[in-house]
Amino acid sequence: MKKTASYQIVYQELKSKIKDGFYPVGTLLPTESELESMFQVSRTTIRKAVNMLTLEHYLEVKQGYGTTILNPSTSQKLNCITSISETLAAKGYHVSTKGISLERIPASEKIARIFHLKTGQPVYHLQRVQYTDGSPIALISNYLKLSEFPDLEKHLPLEKGLYHLLETEYYTVFKEADEQISAICANFTESQILQVPLNSPLLCSKRITYSENGAFEYAISKLIADKYEYSVHLEGRL
């Protein structure tokens, strides 16, 4: 069983309480001493968790005043790691998942290279179809490092989404991600699943997601092009 670092537990607990409104926006986070007592961990652990939340714009630390709770919906950076379901839900869509499948499969040479495994070692392969307001919008395939998420099968169906599950049940800290986006044409299988004509334009996203332990997810998402868009914030010139 994978051991979860103490700072990850504190980070996820505080993040959940901020997002749920347990700690209201504009109020002060409990002091370091209070958090130490609350979580029964060292001050170093508390400071690491608080620093991570500060970098994600959930908290603002002011010397001599305290740590203020920020509104993540208005202060978070645009280019943060979000899932398709989270993005769609934020736009007001009712998001649901159908046709979910989870298997343990031998890692291909490419997947093994991404996860720094030997070819053939077992990994999780999660497949599902994402719906918005009752209509299919995306075909999603996730490869997950099995050692990071033991007994993942026990947590199906994904009622609140994959990323929410990884954060709350496995205390995964999403550090960074590399994503490539391209245009493709729907093949026969994709056109049938997404209920679009053959060769319809799709957006294809390929993402490698990292925690402090390295790459843990390789995701391929195929979305109906005229129902989804990517927004990117650019600053300055090289």
N, C-alpha and C positions, 0 to 999 in steps of 0.2 A: 504493500500500500504506500502510495506517495505521501511523504510528510509535507505538510503545509507550513511555510514559515510564519512566525508570529506576526510580523509586520503586514503580511498579506491578509491575515484574518482581521486585524485592526483596520486596515485600509478598506476592505470590503464592508465591514460592519458600519463604519462611519459614513462611507459613500452611500450605502443603502438608507441610512437614517436621514441623510441630507436630502436624498431624492424623494423619500417618503414624507418629508416635512416634519419629521420628529425633531430635527434641529431647524427652526424656521430661518428663512433668509433674513439677514441683517442682525441676527443675534450672535452671541459669542459661543464658540465651542468651549466645552469644559476645559479647565486648565490641564497642563501636563500631569500634575500630581493627581488630579481627579481621574484622568484617563488611565494613568498607571494603575491606580487602585481598581478601577472599573474592569480593566482587561487582565490585571495581574501580570504585567509585562514590564520590561525596563523602559527607562526614559528614551534610550536610543531607539528602541522599537517604535515608540510613540512618535518620535520626531521623524523617523523614516516614513511612516504612514502619512503623517501630516504633510510632509514635503511633497509626497506623490500627489496628494489631493490639491495642494497649492499649485503644482505644475499643471494640473488639469482644470484649474480655475474653479474649484469647488470651495476653496478657502483662501483667505487673505490674511497673512500674518503681519501685525503691526507691533513693533517693539514698544513695550511699555503700555500697550493697550489691550492686546489679546488677539485671538484668532477669530475672524468674522466669517460667518457663513455667507457664501455668494449664491446667486441664482444661476445654476449651470445652463439653463435654457437660453439665457441672454449673454452670458459671459464666456461660454466655452468656445474654443476655436472651431472654425468651420471644418478644417481638415483633421477631424478626430476619427477614431475607428468606430464605425457603427455598422450594424447589420442592415440588410435590405428591409426586414420587417420593422426595425426601429425607425428607419427613415420614412417608410410609408405611414406608420402609425403617427409619426410627428406631423405628417401632412394631413391627418384627419381621416385616413382610410381605415376601414375595418379589415384587419389582416388575419388570415387563417392559413393553416397548413394541411395539405391532404397528400395521400400517397406516400407516407413516410416509410423509409427502409433503412435499417442499420445492420451492417455486417462487419465481421472481422475478416480481412482479406490479406493476402501476402503483399507486401510493399513492392511496387514496381521499381525499376532502377531510378526513375525520376523522383518518386515519392521518397524512396530510401535516401537519396542524395539530399533532398530538402530537410529531412528529419535527422540526418546523420545516423542512419541505421544501415544494416546490411540488407541487401536485396532479398526479399522473401520473408523478412520479419513481419509479424502481424501488425496491422494498423486498422483503425476504424474507417469505414466508408459509409457516410450518411447521405441519403438521397431523399429529396422531398420536392413537392410542388407548392409554391406560394400563391395564395389567392388574395385579391383585394375586392371587397364588396361582392364576393361570390364569383368573380371571374379570375382565371389563371393569369399570372403576370410573370412568374419566374420559375425556372427549373434550376435547382441548387444541388450541388454535389460537394460535400466536405470530406476531406481526408484528415483524420485527427490522430495524433501520436497516442497510441494506446496506453503507454506507461504513465502519461500525464492524467488520464481520465479513466481510472479503473472502474469497472462495472457500470459503464455509461448506459448500458441497456436498461438498467433499473429505473432510469429517469425519463423514459419515453412514456407518453408523447411529450413533445416540447411545448408545454402550455404557454410559456412566456418567452420562447425563443432560445436558440442555442447559446448565444453570448451571455444572456442572463443566467442560464443554467451553469455555464462554465465559471462565471464570477461568483455566484452564490453558493454553489455546491462544491466546487473545486478551488475556490479562491484564486482563480487565474487573474493575473494582472496583465492587461493588454499593454505592451510597451510600444510596439510599432508594427507597421505592416507595409509590404510592397505590393502594389496593385497595378496590373496592366489591363487596359480596356481596349477592345477592338470591335469592329462590326463584322457580323457573320450572317449567313443566310440559314434559315431554319431548314433542317433536313426533315425527312418524313416523320421520324419518331418525335422530334421536337415540335413539329407543326401539329401533330395529333394531340400531344400532351398539352400544349399551350393554346390549342384551338385557333390557330392562325393558318392562312394559306401556305402551301409549300413555297420555300425560298423567301418567306417574309423576312424583313430585316430584324435582327436581334442584336442587343448589346451583350458582349461576352466579357465578363470580368474574371480575372485570375488573380487571386490574392494569397500571399504568404503572410501569416500573422505570427508575431513573436512575443514571448514573455522574456523574463530575465534568464530563463533556462534555454532559450533558443526558439526555433520554429516549432510550433505545435499544431498549426492548421494550414492546409492548402485547400482553397475553396475555388470552385468554378461555378459561376452564376451566369445563366443565360436568360435575358429579360426581353420582353416585347419592347421594341425600340420606341414606339410612339406612346408608351404608357409610363416611361421612366426617364429620368434625366440625372446627370451628375453635375454638381456645382463645385467649382474649384476657385479658391481665393488666391490671387497672385499678388506679389509685392515686389516692386523694384526690378532692377535689371542685373544681370551677371556682370 
